Amino acid sequence: MLDLFENVTENLPLIPEESLSDEDVLKEALALKEELSDRMLILGHHYQQDDVISFADITGDSLKLAQVASSVDKPYIVFCGVHFMAETTDILTTNKKVILPDLRAGCSMADMANRAEVDTAWKFLNDSIPNGEKIVPVTYINCTAALKSFVGENDGSICTSSNAEAVIKWALDKGDKLMFFPDQHLGRNTCFKMGIPLDEMVTYDPNKVNGGLTKEKIQRAKVILWYGYCSVHQGFTAGQVRKIKKDSPETRVIVHPECSFEVVQAADEAGSTAYIINRVNEMPAGSKIAIGTEINLVNRLAQENPDKTVISLSPYQCLCTTMYRVRPRWLLASFRAIKQNRPINIIQVDPQTTQYARKALETMLSLS
Ligand code: SF4
């Protein structure tokens, strides 16, 4: 679970529903957004609900939002996303206060790898390979600042789902093996697409002794994947793809590479959030598209493309429940605090972690 006291300065603000109706929350929040516009930038991740996204000055994926924030000259950044995204923004910015409206907005995938576990794994992996061989660590951006710092300290890089292929190629060019965390699926899907066979990949499970691996298995492997996953994207199944293809063969199935290997193999296409958005927007009128990603984004794409049929791949609600925690009520609490010059819920990464994490982010940006 998210540690509420890591890299934060306050706890959850509460505006009880009995003290202010939802309607009055929206009214006051909109007025404050206007009043504070010279001091405050509001960023909204694609997976946020519509009533939160409607407040965003800029929408995007985690990397785009962090990059935008670093070039904007406003002292407060209200990040409507999850904890690791606000940390990334703080790492990439100077002299700004990054605010996460609800501190419980974490990420189940980011919680699946912590620094102590990764340090233990790193030592075991390096003790298992012959002298002179090199393992290069790469972390998906969906992780804590401590892990971003780890790859910076160990000559590795960060990647997003958009640039994973370029970063992994870079890592394997400079080393003999790749250690990829925390998302096994993005690692496996990307490496397979690059031509690395499945039998050259092993999975390190931090809940097992030595990750459930032996020295021999590590020596034979090219890629060591961490046993982590996104609970939202893991919910899609290859059976759902097959059913859509059987019922409606003309429907194009596009999934995010955080989905399992079987789902990605069964789908017509796989790509990052930005890829999915571009593909849906560029398809001709009349197209039918089933998408394997978070439901708020799928619903928004359907609204924005009324001339196409855009549905979720899953009949169940594939909702990121932690993103869902950010609500206009918590935005209002953040706005009120900024107005009083007493900002709350500030996400602040310590200087040493920032130094190495920024180095790893800069490596990634140079490869993108
Ligand atoms: S969709 Fe998955 S990876 Fe993204 S924030 Fe939610 S739990 Fe984390």
Residues whose N, C-alpha, C, O or C-beta is under 5 A from the ligand:
A	BS01	SF4	V82 G106 C107 S108 M109 N142 C230 S231 V232 C320
